[in-house]
Amino acid sequence: METKIPIRFFVITFLWSWVIWGGAILIGQSNSQESIFETPGIVLLIMILGTFGPAIGAIISKYSIEGKDAVKIFLKSFLSLKFGWKVWTLIFLVLGGACFIAWIIPEFLGEDRLPMYLPSAYVFLPYLLMMVFFGGGQEEIGWRGYISPYLERKYGLIVGGLILGIVWAAWHLPLWFIPGTSQIYMNFFGFMLGTIGYSYFLSWVIAVSGNRLMSGLIAHGTANAFAALFPWLIMADDVKQTRFWIYLVFILIIGIIIVAARTYKSKKIGT
């Protein structure tokens, strides 16, 4: 099996996203242009365009290394939704449950209830679909759909997932400097704990789905959608972010348990 890492994927991914987000940072630092960020739609558009970096990186890398036919096969691999009810249940139970637990626990510690960020629970389904295709889920075309198998083959499940989790967090860095993003209220180290946990969890979801890559997009989008239904981040400065730490540490623990079990199972099969 090929273990050489296609570095061009990371170069293209970071270049695409950081150029777009970097432009937003420059606009934000210009006093004459600050009013652009008073329109939430502008921030949203900039963020969405930037999040297609991993997908662009994967497609260009696939095309330049393997050719046009390989790109078609790669994209077709995302079309299957036949994961089986167990995978669908795991996605919603684990991610929805983690969000709910992180959301509710602080109330027992004396904190006020944090209202959902959605206008109504009835819009959760369309919001979920938006998150899958435009709100983060599309990143999985590159992260888990393309580069994760290379890293796991070369470094193993534990180290490969750890590397990708750290790189994934670093890729988000410009968002901490763009007015209006949720990242400006997050601790970067805590965020990175979450991306490492997600890296292990999403890789596992794809594996148990029979390598149906759309499961990764749906799982990522589901996590982001539940974060609006059961919020774990307070969008304000100088407040205790108890839910933030509970949720991301919880995701990290889930990821570690999963990758440990997968590693043990693979070693057992190999002996």
C-alpha positions in Angstrom: 0.0 0.0 0.0 1.2 3.6 -0.8 2.4 5.3 2.3 4.1 8.4 0.8 2.2 11.5 2.1 1.0 13.8 -0.7 2.4 17.1 0.8 0.7 19.0 -2.0 -2.6 18.4 -0.3 -1.6 20.3 2.8 0.0 23.1 0.7 -3.1 23.6 -1.4 -5.5 23.2 1.6 -3.7 25.8 3.7 -3.1 28.2 0.8 -6.7 28.2 -0.3 -8.2 28.7 3.2 -5.5 31.0 4.6 -5.5 33.4 1.6 -9.3 33.8 1.9 -9.3 34.1 5.7 -6.2 36.2 5.6 -8.0 38.7 3.4 -10.8 38.9 5.9 -8.2 39.6 8.7 -6.7 42.4 6.7 -10.2 43.9 6.0 -11.0 43.6 9.7 -7.8 45.5 10.6 -8.7 48.4 8.3 -10.7 51.0 10.1 -12.3 52.1 6.9 -13.6 48.6 6.2 -14.7 47.5 9.6 -18.4 48.0 8.8 -18.2 45.0 6.5 -18.3 42.7 9.5 -21.5 44.3 10.8 -23.2 42.1 8.2 -23.2 38.5 9.6 -23.7 37.2 6.0 -20.3 38.5 4.9 -18.5 36.7 7.7 -20.5 33.5 7.0 -19.6 33.7 3.3 -15.9 34.2 4.0 -15.9 31.3 6.4 -17.7 29.0 4.0 -15.4 29.7 1.1 -12.4 29.1 3.3 -13.7 25.8 4.6 -13.6 24.3 1.1 -9.8 24.3 1.3 -9.5 20.6 2.2 -11.9 19.5 -0.5 -10.1 21.6 -3.1 -6.8 20.2 -1.9 -8.0 16.7 -2.2 -9.4 17.1 -5.7 -6.4 18.8 -7.1 -4.0 16.3 -5.4 -6.0 13.4 -6.7 -6.1 14.9 -10.2 -2.4 15.7 -10.4 -1.3 12.4 -8.9 -3.7 9.9 -10.4 -5.6 11.7 -13.2 -9.2 12.7 -14.0 -10.7 9.3 -13.8 -9.4 8.9 -10.2 -11.2 12.1 -9.2 -14.5 10.8 -10.6 -14.2 7.6 -8.7 -13.2 9.5 -5.5 -16.2 11.9 -5.7 -18.6 9.0 -6.5 -17.4 7.3 -3.3 -19.2 10.0 -1.3 -22.6 9.2 -2.8 -23.6 6.2 -0.8 -25.9 6.6 2.3 -26.2 2.9 3.0 -24.4 3.0 6.4 -26.9 0.8 8.2 -29.0 2.0 11.1 -26.3 1.3 13.7 -24.0 3.9 12.2 -26.7 6.5 11.9 -27.7 5.8 15.5 -24.0 6.1 16.7 -23.6 9.4 14.9 -26.6 11.0 16.5 -26.4 9.3 19.9 -22.7 10.0 20.5 -22.6 13.5 19.2 -26.1 14.6 20.3 -25.5 13.0 23.7 -22.1 14.7 24.2 -23.6 18.1 23.3 -26.6 17.6 25.6 -24.4 16.4 28.6 -22.0 19.4 28.2 -25.0 21.7 27.8 -26.9 20.5 30.9 -24.2 19.7 33.5 -23.3 23.4 34.3 -26.9 23.9 35.4 -26.3 21.5 38.2 -23.3 23.6 39.1 -25.4 26.7 39.5 -25.0 28.2 36.0 -27.9 29.6 34.1 -29.4 27.7 31.2 -27.9 28.6 27.9 -30.6 29.0 25.3 -30.2 27.3 21.9 -28.9 29.4 19.1 -31.5 28.1 16.6 -34.7 30.2 16.2 -36.7 27.0 16.7 -36.0 23.3 17.1 -38.1 22.8 14.0 -35.3 24.2 11.8 -32.8 21.6 13.1 -33.1 19.3 10.1 -32.5 22.0 7.4 -29.8 23.4 9.6 -28.2 20.0 9.8 -28.2 19.7 6.0 -26.5 23.1 5.8 -23.9 22.0 8.2 -23.2 18.8 6.3 -22.6 20.5 3.0 -21.5 24.1 3.9 -21.0 24.3 7.6 -18.0 22.1 8.2 -19.0 18.7 6.9 -17.5 19.4 3.5 -14.1 19.6 5.1 -14.2 15.8 5.4 -13.8 15.4 1.7 -10.2 16.3 2.3 -9.5 15.4 6.0 -10.9 11.9 6.4 -11.9 11.2 2.8 -8.4 11.8 1.3 -5.5 12.4 3.7 -6.4 10.4 6.8 -5.8 6.9 5.1 -2.3 8.0 4.1 -1.5 9.1 7.6 -3.0 6.0 9.2 -1.1 3.7 6.9 2.2 5.4 7.5 2.0 6.2 11.2 -0.8 4.0 12.5 -4.2 4.8 13.9 -3.0 6.6 17.0 -0.2 8.8 15.7 -1.8 9.3 12.3 -5.0 10.6 13.9 -3.0 12.7 16.4 -1.1 14.4 13.5 -4.2 15.1 11.6 -6.0 16.4 14.7 -3.2 18.9 15.4 -2.9 20.0 11.7 -6.7 20.4 11.5 -6.6 22.7 14.5 -3.7 24.7 13.1 -5.6 25.1 9.8 -8.4 26.9 11.7 -6.0 29.5 13.3 -6.9 32.5 11.1 -10.5 32.3 12.4 -9.3 33.5 15.8 -8.5 36.9 14.1 -11.7 37.4 12.1 -14.5 39.4 13.8 -17.8 37.5 14.1 -16.4 33.9 14.2 -17.2 31.6 17.1 -13.4 30.8 17.4 -12.7 34.2 19.0 -14.5 33.0 22.1 -12.6 29.7 22.3 -9.3 28.6 23.9 -7.2 27.3 21.1 -5.7 24.5 23.2 -9.1 23.3 24.2 -10.2 23.5 20.5 -7.2 21.3 19.5 -8.2 18.7 22.1 -11.5 18.5 20.3 -10.1 18.2 16.8 -7.9 15.3 18.0 -10.9 13.5 19.5 -13.0 14.2 16.4 -10.2 12.9 14.2 -10.3 9.5 16.0 -14.1 9.5 16.1 -14.7 10.4 12.5 -12.1 7.9 11.2 -13.9 5.2 13.1 -17.3 6.3 11.8 -16.1 5.9 8.3 -14.6 2.5 9.0 -17.7 1.1 10.6 -19.8 2.5 7.8 -18.0 0.2 5.4 -15.8 3.1 4.2 -18.7 5.1 2.9 -17.2 8.5 3.0 -20.4 10.4 3.2 -20.7 9.2 6.8 -17.8 11.5 7.7 -19.5 14.5 6.3 -22.7 13.7 8.0 -21.0 13.1 11.4 -19.1 16.3 11.2 -22.1 18.3 10.2 -24.2 16.6 12.9 -21.7 17.7 15.5 -21.8 21.3 14.4 -25.6 21.2 14.2 -26.1 19.9 17.7 -23.8 22.7 18.9 -26.5 25.1 18.0 -29.3 23.0 19.5 -27.5 22.3 22.8 -24.8 25.1 22.9 -21.5 24.4 24.6 -20.0 27.8 23.8 -21.1 31.1 25.2 -20.6 33.8 22.5 -19.3 36.4 24.8 -16.0 37.7 26.3 -14.9 37.3 29.9 -17.3 34.5 30.8 -16.7 31.0 32.2 -16.7 28.5 29.3 -17.6 25.5 31.4 -19.6 23.8 28.7 -16.8 24.3 26.2 -14.3 22.4 28.3 -16.7 19.7 29.3 -17.7 19.0 25.7 -14.2 19.0 24.1 -12.6 17.0 26.8 -15.5 14.5 26.5 -15.0 14.3 22.8 -11.2 13.7 23.3 -12.0 10.9 25.8 -14.4 9.3 23.4 -11.8 9.5 20.6 -9.1 8.0 22.8 -11.3 5.1 23.9 -12.2 4.4 20.2 -8.7 4.5 18.9 -7.4 2.4 21.7 -10.1 -0.3 21.0 -9.4 -0.2 17.3 -5.6 -0.5 17.9 -6.1 -3.4 20.3 -8.5 -5.2 17.8 -6.1 -4.8 14.9 -3.2 -6.2 17.0 -5.3 -9.1 18.1 -6.3 -9.9 14.5 -2.6 -9.6 13.5 -1.4 -12.1 16.1 
